[in-house]
Amino acid sequence: MADREYHYVITLQFRKDGEPSVFSSTIEGTMTARRKDTRQDLYREAYRRACEALEADNGVTLFCMIEPNAL
């Protein structure tokens, strides 16, 4: 089995340092899974990317969808 491209959508809820409010935001993108990757590996990568993009290190996942990108 060859590497496969996946599309993901993930919504995180998080707090920003010094802010009393709770924020939520959704990001999406694609990633390539290697033959040895698991569903958990893909989720962790999507979560890492979302935390990085949102500058949040304490995000709680509200929604996560990861599916093959090809139609």
Buried (B, 14 or more C-beta within 10 A) or exposed (E): EEEBEBBBBBBBBBBEEEEEEEEEBEBEBEBEBEEEBEEEEBBEBBBEBBBEEBEBEEBEEEEBEBEEEEE
